[in-house]
Amino acid sequence: MISNDYSTEEKSFHHNTGTKGGKVNEESTPHQMTIQTLIMEVKQLQILQSDAIKAQEEAKQALEKAFSGHQQLKLHLEQNKTLSDSLQRQLETLHAERAALLSNASNIRESCGRCHPGWLLLNTSCYFHAKVGLSSLKNWSDSRADCISRGADLAVIDNWDEQLNLFETLPKVERTGRPWWFEAPGIWIGLTDIQKEGTWVWVNNVTLQHGGYWIQGEPNNYGSYGENCAALMIRDNPRKSWFDGQCDVTKEWLCEMGPN
């Protein structure tokens, strides 16, 4: 009976201590599990860091490419602006040359012997533009008197063809950015409403039949002294180049007479 009990207790002891046939059951300790976890996390962090560095490098390359494209576009725009400015200057020069050529061609073909020296033949009239220094400008009455002394009178512009021809031939006023009435004195022509305000009559006693080619807002009879004499301002629109001014103010003037 005793030996049986001993056998039972011995089996129980071997079972509780984990021994069987001289072998010990190997299990991972908590310390070993912590190290393995840290190693895995470090590897994951290294992968994430590598991906982040790669993404940063790609972003840097994309930014450099975009910046280079922006610089090229900026240079292209600057070159286009330079070209545009150059073309604009060439166009203005060609317009001036065209007007000069038209004037010279007209003089060569038709005005030889038909207009006095210094006069310009346009269609069927000779014109004298008195473009003088500021000290020699004249008021409307004195301008007309000068034209009459030359065997002419202040210009009568009674049709569109004449208006356009004069606009293309007479010197253009240089734009300064200031209001138009500050840019140049203007050129007296033979048109007034001295006899009756608002009724414009040419020096040949013919009443203005069409609306005229007035600058926007003109004629306005501005000021306490009124504005009863018409003048030209050759700028950028042939249909808007007349204005009314005080007859005593001095300006350039335009004479007209028939050809010889």
MORA-V445747 format. One record per run of one state. SS is the DSSP state (@ for helix, = for strand, . for the rest). FROM is the first residue (numbers start at 1). LEN is the number of residues. If there is no record, write none. Layout:
ss: {SS,SS}
from: {FROM,FROM}
len: {LEN,LEN}
This chain:
ss: {.,@,.,=,.,=,.,@,.,=,.,=,.,@,.,=,.,@,.,=,.,@,.,@,.,=,.,=,.,=,.,=,.,=,.,=,.,=,.}
from: {1,2,18,19,21,23,25,30,112,120,123,125,131,134,137,138,139,140,150,153,155,160,170,180,184,187,193,201,203,207,208,214,215,229,233,242,246,251,259}
len: {1,16,1,2,2,2,5,82,8,3,2,6,3,3,1,1,1,10,3,2,5,10,10,4,3,6,8,2,4,1,6,1,14,4,9,4,5,8,2}
